[in-house]
Amino acid sequence: MYTLMVIVFILGYLLIAFEHVIHVDKAASALLTGVLCWTVFVFGASEIISNSKMLETSYLFGEEEQHLIARTQEHVLDRMHYIGHELGHHLSDIAEILFFLLGAMTIVELIDAHEGFSVVTDRIKTVNKVKLLWILCIITFFFSAALDNLTTAIVMAALLKKLISDKKTLWLFAGVVVISANAGGAWSPIGDVTTIMLWIGGQVSAANVVLKLIIPSLVCMLIPLIVLTFTMKGEVTRPEILKSDHGVEPTEGEKRLIFFLGLAALLFVPVFKTVTHLPPFMGILLGLGFLWLVTEILHRKKDDDYKSSLSVVGVLRKIDTPSVLFFLGILIAVGSLQSAGHLEEMAKFLEVQLGDIYVINMIIGLLSSIVDNVPLVAGAMGMYEVGSFQPGVAYPADGQFWEFLAYCAGTGGSCLIIGSAAGVAIMGILKIDFFWYIKKISLLALIGYIAGAFTYIGMYYFGIFEAQPL
């Protein structure tokens, strides 16, 4: 049963990786994988729990829990108590991530419903390819840090369709936008799901991840841009401007108000966490509640049809629920492997076979271009504890291992278009061909990824930051 859990997880992983081949939404595969892993754990509990290395460590704390573990080894019926305790422990951590994502996605959809992003996009006038590419990538880089890479990619995909008519040029710009969105999300605590996971889990702090990763992430974006600056020429052809088919047209004042309030609500989250020490999802829900109140007051005298499309209740229908369920399923699956002891064994294997934290993380980053980076980071979080460094056991919070993991997992997925949420979104919206992306963008993304990685390593090597005793 111990081995069967791994087989079920790998099969689920393959279904997720080949989502576009088998035409099965990855959320369905993730949910099935998560539930089946725990089901196998239940049926094989006697064997798995008695052999699990987790029972030899202090994963559960306190005399009562330790006594429970001892009795679990002796009495088969008590295994359900132990498994229930473990599942509840993981679910608590997962819920924090999901509530944060729901709040952030709702705020962004509310801004979009009010056409707030036009505050920025309407000011882009140039048709020169190089200038336009630099402008769009810089906007993407910082938008991704403030919002998140998936939302930014969706917004930029919509913008690109308004700025460029030629399909190949459009795809080329979109590919570099994917690189920029992932690079921008890697250095912000709210810019990428994996960074959010590490931040909420206590592996990295908001201030530290910004300080240590902004330069490597910037290099990751700038190298592909510099290459294209010397190879790209000419001007873009703008598409014909069509009249809006929206029945609702917010006023300019409403667009600006909701845009700046929404952006402020998202940027306020790290401040709220630092001041109150409450989990980030509390900060995002505070911001959502405030925006909800503002929009209700703002549209209270308008007719129901107009109000419904601009209210929080209306935009909640647009939330990408399958993505939320995907995160739920895959994190539950990883939790089962952590509780059963698989991840601890994997940690020791990587430690013995590779030993170098930089090599381990760069491999994780490249793997994230083939499969989703969420389970990879969740697995790493389960493999290594946070605490005072002990060889093969734990890495300290805000240490190089977790910082470099945030960079690698956030940017490595750009090497393939299906390797990141931003890439998958743009691929779907703009119908980008998978193999075209490999030919035109993958090498640029790989060069940027490696350049950023060596920049991070160099900052410690040359003493810009003090190295941890690893």
Phi, psi and omega in degrees: 000326179300315178288325181298325177301318180294319180297315178299317180296316180296317178299318177298319178301316181295320177298322178291316182296324182257033180307317185280348178271315183270350178060041173240124182303136184295338178296320179296315180297319182294316180297315178299317181298314181300311183291318181293324178298316179290328178295315177297322178301318180296312184290334179253022187301319182301314180287314187291314184293320182292332181262348187294134176289343181298330183285346180268354181251185181258045179297322172256138185248152177101152182296322182298316181291320179296322176296322178298318180297317180299317180290331180296324179290334184266328185237123184298322184297331183286352180298327180293326177296315180296313182295320177298320177298315180296314181298318178297322178298313180292320183297325178299315179292319181294320182300323179299318180293315183293319178295323177297313181298317179299317179295314181295316180297324179292318178299316181294318178297326179294319176298315182295321179297329178270007181057035183293332181291346177293342176304326179266312189294329181291348182265002178271114186246334187295150175243357176294128186301312183295313180297317181296319180298316179296316180299312183295320182290322178293317176300315180299316183302313183276328174298318182297324179291323182278326182257265169188162188292326180293310180297317179298319179298319179296315179296316182290328176297318177296321179294317182301322179296334178275343185255335188227131180260326182290128187297313183294319176295320178299314180296319181298314177298318181296321179298317179289329175297322177300314178300315182293320180295317180290322177294319179294326180286337186289330186262003180247140180293344180241014187269341183213147181302320182292322177292322175301316180300315181291325179291310180296324181286351178088006180287325178227152174259159184299311183295320184290320182292327176293311183299316188275334189250351184295321181289311176302321179293321178296318177298319179303324178278319188291324183299309175300324179296317180296318178301314181290333179300326182268354182244344183260135180222164173094191181236156177275153175260122181281141176287160177295139180280120180258149177293144181297137177260012179281137178283342183244129180233100179297153178286163179300322179296320179292320178301310182294317183300310183289325178299308184288325176292319179295316179296319179296321180297320180289318181288340182284340186301310178299325178295315180300317181295318181295319184284316187263340185065017173277157180299151182303329182296334176293321178294319181290325177290327174297315179296319179296317179299320179295314178296322178301314179298315181298314182291326176297317178291319183298323186249015188295334183262005183266162182291161188298321181297317180292315185294322186296325182282345182247006181263164177297322178300321180290315184285340177300334179291341182267354182299140181282077183299320178305324179295320178296317179293328175298312179300318179301310183297313185288326179289325175295319179297313179298323178300323179295320179292327178293314182293328181278348176101000182295318186290328177294321178295320178296320179301315181292324178297312179297322180297318183283315186283324183251305174079332184264123183296330181290318179295315180303312184289324178293325175294317177301318179298317179290324176297330181290347175279344179263316178235167186297141182284344180299307179294330179295314179291319178300322178295317179297322178296326178282331182286324185238132178278163176259127179170188176300136188298128170227124185311124177078002184240308188215152173239137185292150174300143183062023176271173184297326182300309184288322178299311183291328175297318179300318179293308186297313181292330181282325186254336183297332181294346180291343184295335172231148185290338177268007185273359179212158178297321179298317180295317179297319180296311181293324177301317180290318184289316185259002177057044181286137180283134184301312184284333173298317180299318179299317183291320190258332190242325189303317180295319177300316180296319180295317179298316179296318180299312181293319180298317178295321180296315179290332174296315178298312180299319181296327180297328176277323183296320182268008171082014178295321172239150181284128184283146173284152181283070181260000000 
